[in-house]
Structures are given as structure tokens and as C-alpha cells.
């Protein structure tokens, strides 16, 4: 299902991203840069419905289409532009193979139509790489700090949250490790710890590993974002949930076991990426972080 999009008198600018949540969030700095130089355009997104709703709520899009919609089959095949898309003035498409779509859009566009590989071979942070690519086509200003313009909320809650999963088991630490993290958080002064369990973890019945803990199972990504926004601290693996917590401005620790945070690291004003190839190293670094960032309740709490 999609938010109905009827091309208005205001011209549209098309954004397409069909990947995972974390990968989508790493496009947000580029989208924000685009919005700054194209304020007169209405941004239309094509992607996973849950992700598109979140982007609308974050002010990155005005409307969206579900990538699974049958009306988009001809679009992705490069055969035609369906009426629901209209004639976008320009587009940025995160597609591995999108030149046929680019040519179709270029025939009606006044602005550049750019296809970006979702997984380019780069040596810089992927979000900065996206911005660098767009700067060759649009007069965008790329900030030194890519989190510029994203939230830096005043943390008023007292709860810590953890997410023990990810889309890849290779990125995960054992549930027993996260049970130990829960104890460490309580010892550090966080009165309550919530364990976030998503669809992947539910399939693995991971919630059973956290008997006695408060387990949260948000029904949507928007609901997940609302939950994370109340956290005083978040800890998780390299996952979409960690990327979301970080970009929302929550004090967040993301643990990198197999991926390189210099390229795929979380972005956030209060985010920390820790490289730990084993649980002993991860726990040691978390303890050190908690020791250096002593939890203080209510207004006295200071989290960098």
C-alpha cells in the first residue's frame, strides 16, 4: 500500500532506495543536502513502505510509493513511467542496475537523474561517498559533520535499551552476552533496561532468551523510532536499529564485529562505534564507556 501521490503543480523529485533500514539511513545526509538546494520540489520516495513512512516523518520525503506495488513493475523494467510517478524533474536512484530506468527518467527530467550503487567500493564513509557523488551533479553543501541538521535531543529519560540482533548472524554477539550487558547497565545506574526484539529476532524466538527482562516488539519502524527516542542510552550490534538510534540523536553504542565502521559506521551526534571481534573485548569496551560516562539521574545526568 502507498501514500497516494498525484503529481501536483509543484514539481516532484524522485528518490528510490529499496535496501535495508541501516543502508537507507546512511543515505539521509545526502537527502538532507539535496533538500537544502531543492526546496521548491516535492520529494517522492520509492522503497519499503515502513522505511518510506519513517522518511516522511523525518521530513525527508513528502510522499511515497511501495516498491512492491504492481504499478511499478514497468518502471523498474525501464518500459514506462506510470502515471502515479508522473514526470519528475530529477531523481536519485540507489540501484545496482538502473541505467534503463535512468534513461527513461532523463527523457522527461530537467534536472540530473543520478544512479548510485548501494554498495560501492570506497575507502571513505559510505554516507560521505553518497554526498560526494551528488556534489558532481547538484550544488550541494556537504557539512564536515554529516549529522548536521539531525536531532540532538535533550535526554530526559532514564531507561537504557539494547537490541541483540541484526540482519546477519555474523554481526551478532550471543544473547548471554547481552544479558550480561543488561546487568552492567543496571550496575551503572540505569533503573530499567528494555530489550528490543524485531521481526528477525522474533523468527529466532530470541525473546525467550531474555526471560525476566522487559521485551519490546515494535509493530513498525515508526513505532520503533518513537520508542528509541525515549532512551537514555542504546547498545546494539551493527544493525538498522543501531543506525536509527544514532541518527535520532540518542546516546548510542554500536558494536562492530565483522564490518568496518570507518565505512559503515553509525551516524549521530551522540553515537559511538566500538570495534570488538569477540565478546570479551566488547564487554571491556562497554564497561570502560560506562565508567567514563557515569549515569546521573534526572537533570544531573550528563551523557556526551
MARTIKE-134309 format. One record per atom (N, C-alpha, C, CB): residue in one letter; x, y, z. Coordinates in steps of 0.2 Angstrom, whole numbers, padded with zeros to 4 digits, always signed. Glycine has a CB too. Example, Ala and Ser with C-alpha at 12.3 -4.5 7.8 and 13.67 -1.06 7.14 Angstrom:
a+0066-0028+0039/a+0062-0022+0039/a+0066-0016+0039/a+0057-0022+0045/s+0064-0011+0035/s+0068-0005+0036/s+0064+0000+0039/s+0070-0003+0029/
! end
This chain:
x+0004-0006+0000/x+0000+0000+0000/x+0004+0006+0000/x-0005+0000+0006/x+0002+0012-0003/x+0006+0018-0004/x+0002+0024-0002/x+0009+0018-0011/x+0006+0029+0000/x+0003+0035+0001/x+0001+0038-0006/x+0007+0040+0005/x-0005+0039-0007/x-0007+0041-0014/x-0003+0048-0016/x-0015+0043-0014/x-0001+0047-0022/x+0003+0053-0025/x+0001+0055-0031/x+0011+0051-0025/x-0002+0061-0032/x-0005+0063-0038/x+0000+0069-0039/x-0012+0066-0038/x+0004+0069-0045/x+0008+0075-0046/x+0005+0081-0046/x+0012+0074-0053/x+0007+0086-0041/x+0003+0092-0041/x+0007+0097-0045/x+0004+0095-0033/x+0005+0104-0045/x+0008+0109-0049/x+0015+0110-0047/x+0004+0115-0048/x+0017+0108-0040/x+0023+0108-0038/x+0027+0102-0041/x+0024+0109-0030/x+0033+0103-0044/x+0036+0098-0047/x+0039+0093-0042/x+0042+0100-0052/x+0039+0087-0044/x+0042+0082-0039/x+0049+0080-0041/x+0038+0075-0040/x+0053+0077-0036/x+0059+0075-0037/x+0059+0068-0034/x+0065+0079-0033/x+0062+0063-0038/x+0061+0056-0036/x+0067+0053-0032/x+0060+0052-0042/x+0066+0050-0027/x+0071+0046-0023/x+0069+0039-0023/x+0072+0049-0016/x+0074+0034-0024/x+0072+0027-0024/x+0078+0024-0020/x+0072+0024-0031/x+0076+0020-0015/x+0080+0016-0011/x+0076+0010-0009/x+0083+0019-0005/x+0079+0004-0011/x+0075-0002-0009/x+0078-0007-0004/x+0073-0006-0015/x+0084-0005-0001/x+0088-0009+0003/x+0085-0009+0011/x+0095-0007+0003/x+0090-0012+0015/x+0089-0012+0022/x+0088-0006+0025/x+0094-0017+0025/x+0086-0006+0032/x+0085+0000+0035/x+0091+0004+0037/x+0082-0001+0042/x+0096+0001+0039/x+0103+0004+0040/x+0106+0007+0034/x+0108-0001+0043/x+0105+0003+0028/x+0108+0006+0022/x+0104+0012+0020/x+0108+0001+0017/x+0098+0012+0021/x+0093+0018+0019/x+0095+0024+0024/x+0086+0016+0020/x+0096+0023+0030/x+0098+0028+0034/x+0104+0032+0033/x+0098+0026+0042/x+0109+0028+0030/x+0115+0031+0028/x+0115+0035+0022/x+0120+0025+0027/x+0109+0035+0018/x+0108+0040+0013/x+0105+0047+0015/x+0103+0037+0008/x+0103+0047+0022/x+0099+0053+0024/x+0103+0059+0024/x+0097+0052+0031/x+0110+0059+0026/x+0114+0065+0025/x+0113+0068+0018/x+0121+0064+0027/x+0114+0064+0013/x+0114+0066+0006/x+0107+0069+0004/x+0115+0060+0001/x+0101+0065+0007/x+0095+0068+0005/x+0094+0075+0009/x+0090+0063+0008/x+0096+0076+0014/x+0096+0082+0018/x+0099+0088+0014/x+0098+0082+0025/x+0105+0086+0011/x+0109+0091+0007/x+0105+0092+0001/x+0116+0088+0005/x+0102+0087-0002/x+0098+0089-0008/x+0092+0093-0007/x+0095+0082-0011/x+0089+0092-0001/x+0083+0096+0001/x+0085+0103+0002/x+0080+0093+0007/x+0091+0105+0004/x+0093+0112+0005/x+0093+0115-0001/x+0100+0112+0009/x+0095+0112-0007/x+0096+0116-0013/x+0090+0115-0018/x+0102+0113-0017/x+0085+0111-0016/x+0079+0110-0020/x+0073+0111-0016/x+0079+0103-0023/x+0073+0116-0012/x+0067+0117-0008/x+0060+0118-0011/x+0068+0123-0003/x+0060+0119-0017/x+0054+0120-0021/x+0051+0114-0024/x+0055+0125-0027/x+0055+0108-0023/x+0052+0102-0026/x+0049+0098-0020/x+0058+0098-0029/x+0044+0094-0023/x+0041+0089-0018/x+0045+0082-0019/x+0033+0088-0020/x+0047+0080-0014/x+0051+0073-0014/x+0047+0067-0013/x+0057+0073-0008/x+0047+0063-0018/x+0043+0057-0019/x+0048+0051-0018/x+0039+0057-0025/x+0047+0047-0013/x+0051+0041-0012/x+0048+0035-0015/x+0052+0040-0005/x+0052+0030-0017/x+0050+0023-0019/x+0055+0019-0015/x+0051+0022-0026/x+0052+0014-0011/x+0055+0010-0007/x+0051+0005-0002/x+0060+0013-0002/x+0054+0003+0003/x+0050-0002+0008/x+0045+0003+0011/x+0055-0005+0013/x+0039+0001+0012/x+0034+0005+0015/x+0035+0008+0021/x+0027+0001+0015/x+0038+0003+0026/x+0039+0005+0033/x+0045+0011+0033/x+0042-0001+0037/x+0050+0010+0028/x+0055+0015+0028/x+0053+0022+0025/x+0061+0012+0024/x+0048+0021+0020/x+0046+0027+0017/x+0042+0031+0022/x+0042+0026+0011/x+0038+0028+0026/x+0034+0032+0032/x+0038+0035+0036/x+0029+0027+0035/x+0044+0032+0038/x+0049+0035+0043/x+0052+0041+0040/x+0054+0030+0045/x+0054+0041+0033/x+0057+0046+0030/x+0052+0052+0029/x+0059+0044+0023/x+0046+0051+0028/x+0041+0056+0028/x+0040+0060+0035/x+0034+0054+0026/x+0040+0056+0041/x+0040+0058+0047/x+0046+0062+0049/x+0039+0053+0052/x+0052+0060+0046/x+0058+0064+0047/x+0059+0070+0043/x+0064+0059+0046/x+0054+0071+0039/x+0054+0077+0034/x+0059+0077+0028/x+0057+0083+0038/x+0060+0070+0026/x+0065+0069+0021/x+0061+0068+0014/x+0069+0063+0022/x+0055+0066+0015/x+0050+0065+0009/x+0043+0068+0011/x+0049+0057+0008/x+0040+0070+0005/x+0033+0072+0006/x+0028+0066+0005/x+0031+0078+0001/x+0030+0062+0000/x+0025+0056-0002/x+0029+0050-0004/x+0020+0058-0008/x+0026+0044-0004/x+0030+0038-0006/x+0026+0033-0010/x+0033+0035+0000/x+0029+0028-0013/x+0026+0023-0016/x+0029+0016-0014/x+0026+0023-0024/x+0025+0011-0012/x+0028+0005-0010/x+0032+0002-0016/x+0022+0000-0007/x+0038+0000-0015/x+0042-0003-0021/x+0039-0010-0023/x+0049-0005-0019/x+0034-0013-0019/x+0031-0019-0021/x+0025-0018-0025/x+0030-0023-0015/x+0023-0012-0026/x+0017-0011-0030/x+0017-0013-0037/x+0015-0003-0029/x+0012-0016-0039/x+0012-0019-0046/x+0012-0013-0051/x+0005-0022-0047/x+0010-0007-0049/x+0011-0002-0054/x+0018+0000-0056/x+0007+0004-0052/x+0023-0002-0052/x+0030+0000-0053/x+0034-0006-0057/x+0033+0001-0046/x+0030-0011-0059/x+0034-0016-0062/x+0037-0014-0069/x+0029-0022-0064/x+0033-0010-0072/x+0035-0007-0079/x+0041-0002-0078/x+0030-0004-0083/x+0040+0002-0072/x+0045+0007-0070/x+0052+0004-0069/x+0043+0011-0064/x+0052-0001-0065/x+0059-0005-0064/x+0062-0008-0070/x+0058-0009-0058/x+0057-0010-0074/x+0060-0014-0080/x+0062-0008-0086/x+0054-0018-0083/x+0061-0002-0084/x+0063+0003-0089/x+0058+0004-0095/x+0070+0002-0091/x+0052+0001-0094/x+0047+0001-0100/x+0043+0008-0100/x+0043-0005-0100/x+0041+0010-0095/x+0037+0016-0095/x+0037+0020-0088/x+0030+0015-0097/x+0035+0026-0088/x+0034+0029-0081/x+0027+0029-0080/x+0037+0037-0082/x+0024+0026-0075/x+0017+0025-0073/x+0015+0032-0071/x+0016+0020-0067/x+0008+0033-0072/x+0005+0040-0071/x+0006+0042-0063/x-0002+0039-0072/x+0006+0037-0059/x+0007+0038-0052/x+0014+0042-0050/x+0007+0032-0047/x+0019+0041-0055/x+0025+0044-0054/x+0025+0051-0058/x+0031+0040-0057/x+0022+0051-0063/x+0021+0057-0067/x+0028+0059-0071/x+0020+0063-0063/x+0030+0065-0071/x+0036+0067-0074/x+0041+0070-0069/x+0035+0071-0080/x+0045+0067-0065/x+0049+0070-0060/x+0054+0075-0064/x+0052+0065-0056/x+0055+0080-0060/x+0060+0085-0063/x+0067+0082-0063/x+0060+0092-0059/x+0069+0077-0058/x+0075+0074-0057/x+0075+0068-0053/x+0080+0079-0055/x+0080+0065-0052/x+0080+0059-0047/x+0086+0057-0045/x+0076+0053-0051/x+0086+0053-0039/x+0092+0050-0037/x+0090+0043-0035/x+0095+0053-0030/x+0093+0038-0038/x+0091+0031-0038/x+0097+0027-0035/x+0089+0028-0044/x+0096+0024-0029/x+0101+0019-0027/x+0099+0012-0029/x+0101+0019-0019/x+0102+0011-0035/x+0100+0005-0039/x+0107+0002-0041/x+0095+0006-0045/x+0107-0005-0041/x+0113-0008-0043/x+0114-0008-0051/x+0114-0015-0041/x+0108-0009-0054/x+0107-0009-0061/x+0101-0005-0063/x+0106-0017-0064/x+0102+0001-0064/x+0097+0006-0065/x+0097+0010-0071/x+0096+0010-0059/x+0102+0009-0076/x+0103+0013-0082/x+0097+0013-0086/x+0109+0011-0086/x+0093+0008-0087/x+0087+0008-0091/x+0082+0013-0088/x+0084+0001-0092/x+0082+0013-0081/x+0077+0017-0078/x+0079+0024-0078/x+0076+0015-0070/x+0086+0025-0078/x+0089+0032-0079/x+0087+0035-0085/x+0096+0032-0078/x+0088+0031-0091/x+0086+0034-0097/x+0079+0036-0098/x+0088+0029-0103/x+0075+0032-0095/x+0068+0033-0096/x+0066+0040-0092/x+0063+0028-0093/x+0069+0041-0086/x+0068+0047-0082/x+0071+0053-0086/x+0070+0046-0075/x+0077+0052-0089/x+0081+0058-0092/x+0077+0061-0098/x+0088+0055-0094/x+0072+0057-0101/x+0069+0059-0106/x+0063+0064-0104/x+0065+0053-0109/x+0062+0065-0098/x+0057+0070-0096/x+0059+0074-0090/x+0051+0066-0093/x+0066+0073-0088/x+0068+0077-0082/x+0072+0084-0085/x+0073+0073-0078/x+0072+0089-0081/x+0075+0095-0082/x+0082+0095-0078/x+0071+0101-0080/x+0082+0091-0072/x+0087+0091-0068/x+0091+0084-0069/x+0085+0092-0060/x+0097+0084-0066/x+0100+0077-0067/x+0096+0071-0064/x+0107+0078-0063/x+0097+0066-0067/x+0095+0059-0065/x+0101+0055-0063/x+0090+0056-0070/x+0102+0053-0057/x+0108+0050-0054/x+0107+0043-0052/x+0112+0054-0049/x+0110+0038-0054/x+0110+0031-0051/x+0116+0030-0047/x+0110+0026-0057/x+0116+0028-0041/x+0121+0027-0036/x+0121+0020-0034/x+0121+0032-0030/x+0127+0017-0035/x+0127+0010-0032/x+0126+0010-0025/x+0134+0007-0034/x+0122+0005-0022/x+0121+0005-0015/x+0127+0003-0011/x+0115+0000-0013/x+0132-0001-0015/x+0137-0004-0011/x+0144-0003-0015/x+0136-0012-0010/x+0146+0003-0016/x+0152+0005-0020/x+0158+0003-0016/x+0152+0012-0022/x+0163+0002-0020/x+0170+0000-0017/x+0173+0007-0015/x+0174-0004-0022/x+0173+0009-0009/x+0175+0016-0007/x+0180+0015-0001/x+0170+0021-0006/x+0184+0020+0000/x+0188+0020+0006/x+0186+0025+0011/x+0195+0021+0004/x+0181+0029+0010/x+0178+0034+0014/x+0171+0031+0017/x+0177+0041+0011/x+0169+0035+0022/x+0162+0033+0025/x+0157+0033+0019/x+0160+0038+0030/x+0153+0028+0019/x+0148+0027+0013/x+0143+0033+0013/x+0144+0021+0014/x+0141+0036+0018/x+0137+0042+0018/x+0140+0048+0015/x+0134+0044+0025/x+0147+0049+0016/x+0151+0054+0013/x+0152+0053+0006/x+0157+0055+0017/x+0153+0046+0004/x+0153+0045-0003/x+0147+0046-0007/x+0155+0037-0004/x+0141+0045-0004/x+0135+0047-0007/x+0135+0055-0009/x+0129+0045-0003/x+0136+0058-0003/x+0136+0066-0004/x+0141+0068-0009/x+0138+0069+0003/x+0147+0065-0010/x+0152+0067-0015/x+0150+0065-0022/x+0159+0063-0013/x+0146+0060-0022/x+0143+0058-0029/x+0138+0064-0031/x+0140+0051-0029/x+0134+0065-0027/x+0129+0070-0028/x+0132+0077-0030/x+0124+0071-0023/x+0137+0079-0026/x+0140+0085-0027/x+0143+0086-0034/x+0146+0086-0022/x+0143+0081-0038/x+0146+0082-0045/x+0140+0083-0050/x+0149+0075-0047/x+0134+0083-0047/x+0128+0084-0051/x+0124+0090-0048/x+0123+0078-0051/x+0124+0091-0042/x+0120+0097-0039/x+0125+0101-0034/x+0114+0093-0034/x+0123+0107-0034/x+0127+0112-0030/x+0126+0111-0022/x+0126+0119-0032/x+0127+0105-0020/x+0125+0104-0013/x+0131+0106-0008/x+0123+0097-0011/x+0130+0108-0002/x+0135+0110+0003/x+0135+0103+0007/x+0133+0116+0007/x+0141+0100+0007/x+0142+0094+0012/x+0145+0096+0018/x+0146+0089+0008/x+0142+0096+0024/x+0145+0098+0030/x+0150+0094+0032/x+0139+0098+0036/x+0155+0096+0036/x+0160+0092+0039/x+0158+0087+0043/x+0165+0097+0043/x+0153+0089+0047/x+0149+0084+0052/x+0143+0082+0048/x+0148+0087+0059/x+0142+0076+0046/x+0137+0073+0042/x+0130+0073+0046/x+0138+0067+0039/x+0131+0074+0053/x+0125+0074+0057/x+0122+0081+0058/x+0126+0071+0064/x+0125+0086+0054/x+0122+0092+0055/x+0115+0092+0052/x+0127+0097+0051/x+0110+0095+0056/x+0103+0096+0054/x+0099+0090+0056/x+0103+0096+0046/x+0103+0085+0059/x+0099+0079+0063/x+0098+0081+0070/x+0102+0073+0061/x+0094+0077+0073/x+0092+0079+0080/x+0098+0078+0085/x+0087+0074+0083/x+0097+0083+0090/x+0102+0082+0096/x+0098+0084+0102/x+0108+0088+0095/x+0093+0079+0104/x+0088+0080+0109/x+0091+0080+0116/x+0083+0075+0108/x+0088+0084+0120/x+0089+0084+0127/x+0087+0077+0130/x+0086+0090+0131/x+0091+0073+0133/x+0089+0067+0135/x+0086+0068+0142/x+0095+0062+0136/x+0080+0066+0143/x+0076+0067+0149/x+0074+0060+0152/x+0070+0071+0148/x+0075+0055+0149/x+0073+0048+0151/x+0078+0045+0155/x+0071+0043+0146/x+0077+0039+0158/x+0082+0036+0162/x+0083+0028+0160/x+0080+0036+0170/x+0079+0026+0155/x+0080+0019+0153/x+0085+0018+0148/x+0073+0017+0150/x+0088+0012+0148/x+0093+0010+0143/x+0089+0005+0139/x+0099+0007+0146/x+0091+0004+0133/x+0089+0000+0128/x+0094-0004+0124/x+0084+0003+0123/x+0093-0011+0123/x+0098-0014+0119/x+0094-0018+0114/x+0101-0020+0124/x+0097-0019+0108/x+0095-0023+0103/x+0100-0029+0101/x+0093-0019+0096/x+0098-0035+0103/x+0103-0040+0102/x+0104-0044+0095/x+0102-0046+0107/x+0100-0041+0090/x+0101-0044+0084/x+0103-0040+0078/x+0094-0047+0082/x+0102-0042+0072/x+0104-0039+0066/x+0101-0043+0060/x+0111-0037+0065/x+0102-0040+0054/x+0100-0044+0048/x+0105-0050+0047/x+0100-0040+0043/x+0111-0050+0050/x+0116-0055+0049/x+0118-0058+0055/x+0122-0052+0045/x+0118-0065+0056/x+0120-0068+0062/x+0128-0067+0063/x+0119-0076+0062/x+0132-0066+0058/x+0139-0065+0058/x+0141-0058+0062/x+0142-0064+0052/x+0136-0053+0062/x+0137-0047+0066/x+0135-0047+0073/x+0133-0042+0062/x+0132-0053+0075/x+0129-0053+0082/x+0133-0056+0087/x+0122-0057+0081/x+0132-0054+0093/x+0135-0057+0099/x+0130-0061+0102/x+0138-0052+0104/x+0132-0066+0106/x+0127-0071+0109/x+0122-0067+0114/x+0131-0077+0113/x+0116-0070+0115/x+0111-0067+0119/x+0114-0067+0126/x+0105-0072+0119/x+0118-0072+0128/x+0120-0072+0135/x+0125-0066+0136/x+0124-0078+0137/x+0128-0064+0131/x+0132-0058+0131/x+0128-0052+0133/x+0136-0056+0125/x+0122-0051+0130/x+0118-0045+0131/x+0114-0046+0137/x+0113-0045+0125/x+0113-0052+0140/x+0111-0052+0147/x+0116-0049+0152/x+0109-0060+0149/x+0122-0051+0150/x+0127-0048+0155/x+0127-0040+0154/x+0134-0051+0153/x+0126-0038+0148/x+0126-0030+0147/x+0120-0027+0151/x+0125-0029+0139/x+0114-0031+0151/x+0109-0028+0155/x+0111-0027+0162/x+0103-0033+0154/x+0114-0032+0165/x+0117-0032+0172/x+0122-0026+0173/x+0120-0038+0174/x+0126-0025+0168/x+0131-0020+0168/x+0127-0013+0168/x+0136-0020+0162/x+0122-0012+0164/x+0118-0006+0164/x+0115-0005+0170/x+0113-0006+0158/x+0112-0010+0173/x+0109-0009+0180/x+0114-0007+0185/x+0105-0015+0182/x+0120-0010+0185/x+0125-0008+0190/x+0128-0001+0189/x+0131-0013+0189/x+0127+0001+0182/x+0129+0008+0181/x+0124+0013+0183/x+0131+0009+0173/x+0118+0011+0185/x+0113+0016+0187/x+0107+0017+0183/x+0116+0022+0188/x+0107+0013+0178/x+0101+0014+0174/x+0095+0009+0177/x+0102+0011+0166/x+0090+0012+0179/x+0085+0008+0183/x+0081+0003+0179/x+0080+0013+0186/x+0081+0004+0173/x+0077-0001+0169/x+0080-0001+0162/x+0069+0002+0168/x+0080-0008+0160/x+0083-0009+0153/x+0078-0013+0149/x+0089-0014+0154/x+0077-0010+0143/x+0072-0013+0138/x+0076-0017+0133/x+0067-0008+0135/x+0074-0023+0131/x+0077-0027+0126/x+0072-0026+0120/x+0078-0034+0128/x+0075-0024+0114/x+0071-0023+0108/x+0072-0029+0104/x+0073-0017+0104/x+0066-0032+0102/x+0066-0038+0098/x+0062-0037+0091/x+0063-0044+0101/x+0066-0037+0086/x+0062-0036+0079/x+0060-0042+0076/x+0067-0032+0075/x+0058-0041+0070/x+0055-0047+0066/x+0060-0053+0065/x+0053-0045+0059/x+0066-0051+0064/x+0071-0057+0063/x+0072-0060+0069/x+0078-0054+0060/x+0073-0057+0075/x+0074-0060+0081/x+0068-0064+0084/x+0075-0054+0087/x+0062-0061+0082/x+0056-0065+0083/x+0055-0072+0080/x+0049-0061+0081/x+0058-0072+0073/x+0058-0078+0070/x+0063-0083+0073/x+0061-0077+0063/x+0068-0081+0077/x+0073-0085+0080/x+0070-0086+0087/x+0080-0082+0080/x+0064-0083+0089/x+0062-0084+0096/x+0067-0081+0101/x+0060-0091+0098/x+0070-0076+0099/x+0075-0073+0104/x+0073-0070+0110/x+0079-0068+0100/x+0066-0068+0110/x+0064-0065+0116/x+0064-0070+0122/x+0056-0063+0115/x+0064-0077+0120/x+0064-0082+0126/x+0071-0082+0129/x+0063-0089+0123/x+0076-0079+0126/x+0082-0079+0129/x+0083-0073+0134/x+0088-0078+0124/x+0078-0069+0135/x+0078-0063+0139/x+0072-0064+0144/x+0078-0057+0135/x+0070-0070+0147/x+0065-0070+0152/x+0067-0066+0158/x+0064-0078+0154/x+0062-0063+0160/x+0063-0058+0166/x+0065-0051+0164/x+0069-0061+0170/x+0067-0050+0158/x+0068-0043+0156/x+0062-0040+0152/x+0074-0043+0151/x+0062-0034+0152/x+0057-0030+0148/x+0058-0031+0141/x+0056-0023+0151/x+0054-0034+0137/x+0055-0035+0130/x+0050-0031+0126/x+0054-0043+0128/x+0053-0027+0121/x+0048-0023+0117/x+0049-0026+0110/x+0051-0016+0117/x+0043-0026+0107/x+0042-0029+0100/x+0038-0024+0096/x+0039-0036+0100/x+0041-0018+0094/x+0038-0013+0090/x+0034-0016+0083/x+0042-0007+0088/x+0028-0013+0082/x+0025-0016+0076/x+0027-0013+0070/x+0017-0014+0077/x+0031-0007+0070/x+0033-0004+0064/x+0039+0000+0065/x+0028+0001+0061/x+0043+0002+0060/x+0049+0006+0061/x+0047+0013+0064/x+0052+0007+0054/x+0042+0016+0062/x+0040+0022+0065/x+0039+0021+0073/x+0033+0025+0062/x+0035+0016+0075/x+0034+0014+0082/x+0041+0013+0085/x+0030+0008+0083/x+0046+0010+0082/x+0052+0009+0084/x+0056+0015+0085/x+0056+0004+0079/x+0055+0020+0081/x+0059+0026+0081/x+0056+0030+0088/x+0058+0031+0075/x+0049+0030+0088/x+0046+0033+0094/x+0049+0030+0101/x+0039+0033+0094/x+0050+0024+0101/x+0052+0020+0107/x+0060+0022+0108/x+0052+0013+0106/x+0064+0022+0103/x+0071+0024+0104/x+0072+0031+0106/x+0075+0022+0097/x+0068+0035+0104/x+0068+0042+0106/x+0068+0044+0113/x+0063+0046+0102/x+0065+0039+0117/x+0064+0040+0124/x+0070+0037+0128/x+0058+0036+0127/x+0075+0034+0125/x+0081+0030+0128/x+0086+0035+0131/x+0084+0025+0123/x+0089+0034+0136/x+0094+0037+0139/x+0101+0035+0136/x+0094+0037+0147/x+0101+0028+0134/x+0107+0025+0131/x+0104+0019+0127/x+0112+0023+0137/x+0107+0018+0122/x+0106+0012+0117/x+0112+0008+0116/x+0102+0014+0111/x+0112+0002+0116/x+0118-0003+0114/x+0115-0008+0110/x+0121-0006+0121/x+0119-0009+0104/x+0117-0014+0099/x+0122-0016+0095/x+0111-0012+0096/x+0121-0021+0090/x+0126-0023+0085/x+0125-0018+0079/x+0124-0030+0083/x+0129-0020+0074/x+0129-0016+0068/x+0122-0018+0064/x+0135-0017+0063/x+0117-0014+0066/x+0111-0016+0063/x+0107-0009+0061/x+0107-0020+0068/x+0101-0010+0058/x+0097-0005+0056/x+0094-0001+0062/x+0091-0007+0052/x+0093-0005+0068/x+0090-0002+0074/x+0096+0003+0077/x+0088-0007+0079/x+0102+0000+0077/x+0108+0005+0079/x+0108+0011+0075/x+0114+0001+0079/x+0108+0010+0069/x+0108+0016+0064/x+0103+0021+0066/x+0108+0014+0057/x+0097+0018+0067/x+0091+0023+0068/x+0092+0026+0075/x+0085+0019+0068/x+0094+0023+0080/x+0095+0026+0087/x+0100+0031+0086/x+0097+0021+0092/x+0106+0030+0083/x+0111+0035+0082/x+0108+0041+0078/x+0117+0032+0078/x+0105+0041+0073/x+0103+0046+0069/x+0098+0050+0072/x+0101+0044+0062/x+0094+0047+0077/x+0089+0051+0081/x+0092+0055+0086/x+0084+0046+0084/x+0099+0054+0087/x+0102+0058+0092/x+0102+0055+0099/x+0099+0065+0093/x+0100+0049+0100/x+0101+0045+0106/x+0108+0043+0107/x+0096+0039+0106/x+0110+0044+0114/x+0117+0041+0115/x+0117+0034+0114/x+0119+0042+0123/x+0121+0032+0109/x+0121+0025+0106/x+0128+0022+0105/x+0117+0025+0099/x+0128+0016+0107/x+0134+0012+0106/x+0133+0007+0101/x+0137+0009+0113/x+0136+0006+0096/x+0136+0001+0091/x+0142-0003+0091/x+0134+0004+0084/x+0141-0010+0091/x+0147-0014+0091/x+0148-0017+0084/x+0145-0020+0096/x+0154-0016+0082/x+0156-0019+0075/x+0161-0025+0076/x+0160-0013+0071/x+0158-0030+0074/x+0161-0037+0074/x+0165-0039+0068/x+0156-0042+0076/x+0161-0038+0062/x+0164-0040+0056/x+0164-0035+0050/x+0160-0046+0053/x+0161-0029+0051/x+0161-0024+0046/x+0165-0018+0049/x+0154-0021+0045/x+0167-0013+0044/x+0171-0008+0046/x+0167-0002+0047/x+0176-0007+0040/x+0168+0001+0053/x+0164+0007+0055/x+0166+0013+0051/x+0164+0008+0062/x+0173+0013+0049/x+0175+0019+0045/x+0171+0020+0039/x+0183+0018+0044/x+0168+0014+0036/x+0164+0015+0030/x+0157+0014+0032/x+0166+0009+0025/x+0155+0010+0036/x+0148+0008+0038/x+0146+0010+0045/x+0147+0001+0037/x+0150+0015+0048/x+0148+0017+0055/x+0142+0020+0056/x+0154+0021+0057/x+0139+0020+0062/x+0133+0024+0063/x+0134+0031+0063/x+0130+0021+0070/x+0129+0035+0062/x+0130+0042+0062/x+0125+0045+0067/x+0128+0045+0054/x+0128+0049+0071/x+0124+0053+0076/x+0128+0057+0080/x+0120+0047+0080/x+0124+0062+0083/x+0128+0067+0087/x+0130+0064+0094/x+0123+0073+0088/x+0128+0059+0096/x+0130+0056+0102/x+0131+0048+0101/x+0124+0057+0108/x+0134+0046+0095/x+0135+0039+0093/x+0142+0037+0094/x+0132+0038+0086/x+0143+0031+0096/x+0150+0028+0097/x+0150+0022+0094/x+0152+0028+0105/x+0155+0021+0089/x+0156+0014+0086/x+0162+0011+0089/x+0157+0015+0078/x+0161+0005+0092/x+0166+0001+0095/x+0168-0005+0091/x+0164-0001+0102/x+0174-0006+0089/x+0176-0012+0086/x+0178-0018+0091/x+0182-0011+0081/x+0175-0023+0090/x+0176-0029+0095/x+0175-0035+0091/x+0172-0028+0102/x+0180-0039+0090/x+0179-0045+0087/x+0177-0051+0091/x+0185-0047+0083/x+0177-0050+0098/x+0174-0055+0102/x+0171-0052+0108/x+0180-0060+0105/x+0167-0056+0112/x+0163-0054+0117/x+0167-0051+0123/x+0158-0059+0120/x+0173-0053+0124/x+0177-0051+0130/x+0179-0044+0128/x+0183-0055+0131/x+0181-0042+0122/x+0183-0036+0120/x+0177-0031+0120/x+0186-0036+0113/x+0171-0033+0118/x+0166-0029+0118/x+0163-0027+0125/x+0160-0033+0114/x+0163-0032+0129/x+0161-0031+0136/x+0166-0026+0140/x+0161-0037+0140/x+0172-0027+0138/x+0178-0022+0141/x+0177-0015+0139/x+0185-0025+0140/x+0175-0014+0133/x+0174-0008+0130/x+0168-0004+0132/x+0175-0008+0122/x+0163-0008+0133/x+0157-0006+0136/x+0157-0003+0143/x+0151-0011+0135/x+0161-0008+0147/x+0162-0006+0154/x+0166+0001+0154/x+0166-0011+0158/x+0171+0001+0150/x+0175+0007+0150/x+0171+0014+0148/x+0181+0007+0145/x+0167+0013+0143/x+0162+0018+0141/x+0158+0020+0147/x+0158+0016+0135/x+0155+0015+0150/x+0150+0017+0156/x+0154+0020+0162/x+0147+0010+0158/x+0160+0018+0163/x+0164+0021+0168/x+0166+0028+0167/x+0171+0017+0169/x+0167+0030+0160/x+0169+0037+0158/x+0163+0041+0158/x+0173+0037+0152/x+0157+0038+0157/x+0151+0042+0156/x+0146+0040+0161/x+0148+0041+0149/x+0147+0041+0168/x+0143+0039+0173/x+0136+0042+0173/x+0147+0042+0180/x+0132+0037+0174/x+0125+0039+0173/x+0122+0043+0180/x+0120+0033+0173/x+0119+0048+0178/x+0117+0053+0184/x+0109+0054+0183/x+0120+0059+0185/x+0105+0052+0187/x+0098+0053+0186/x+0095+0060+0185/x+0094+0050+0192/x+0089+0060+0182/x+0086+0066+0181/x+0090+0072+0178/x+0083+0069+0187/x+0090+0078+0180/x+0093+0083+0177/x+0100+0083+0178/x+0090+0090+0180/x+0103+0079+0182/x+0110+0079+0183/x+0114+0075+0179/x+0112+0078+0190/x+0110+0071+0175/x+0113+0066+0170/x+0117+0070+0165/x+0108+0061+0167/x+0123+0067+0164/x+0127+0070+0158/x+0130+0064+0154/x+0133+0074+0162/x+0127+0065+0148/x+0129+0060+0143/x+0132+0064+0137/x+0123+0055+0141/x+0138+0063+0135/x+0141+0067+0129/x+0138+0066+0123/x+0148+0065+0129/
! end
